[in-house]
Structure formats: C-alpha cells, structure tokens
C-alpha cells in the first residue's frame, strides 16, 4: 500500500510544481494568457474525470 501511495504522492508533487512553473512562465505575458491556461487546465481535468469515470 505504501508503494502505491508513494508513487501517487510523487506524481502529484511533480504535477503541482509543473503547474507553478508554467504559471510563473505565463506571468511574463498578459493576464489573458494566465486565464487561458487556467481554462485549458479545467477542460483537461474535466475530460480526465469523465474518462476515468467510464473505465
């Protein structure tokens, strides 16, 4: 159980850091770039949840 939990935890930590990095990179542009990145992230997460729900 620890083996599964540890790998998922590491995966989530990497995802969080990559989101932080991409937000910081997008901050150099105007606000609409950050907004578009947020909208795209929400759409991707919705598709992911629907896909996982059917599996």
N, C-alpha and C positions, 0 to 999 in steps of 0.2 A: 504494500500500500504506500509506503514511503517512496518507493521508486517511481510510482505513477504520479504521486503528488509533487515530488521534487521536480520532475521534468515539466509538469504543467506550470509550476511556480516560476521556473526559469523562463519558460516560454512567455508568460505574462509579463515578467520583468523586462524582457527584451522588447516586447511589443510596446510597453509603456515608454521605454527610453527612445525607441524609434519614433513614436508619436511626438515626444518632447523635442527631439532633434528636428523633425520635419516642421513642427510649429515654429521653432526658432528660425529655421531657414526661410519659411514663408513670411515671417515677421518683417523681413527686409523689403517686402513688397507692400502693396496697399492692402487695406482691410478686406477687400473683396476676395483676395487670394486665400486668406485665412478662412473666410466664410465658405468659400467653395470647397476648401479642403475638409472643413467640418461637415458640410452637406454630403460630400462624397464618402466620408467615413461612416456617416449614418446609413447611407444607402447600402454600402458594402456590408455593414453589420446586420441590416435587415435581411439581405439576401442570404447571408450566412446562417442566421437564425431559422429562416424558412427552410433552407437546405438541410440543416441538422435536424430540424423537426420532422422531416419526411424520412430520414434514414433510420 
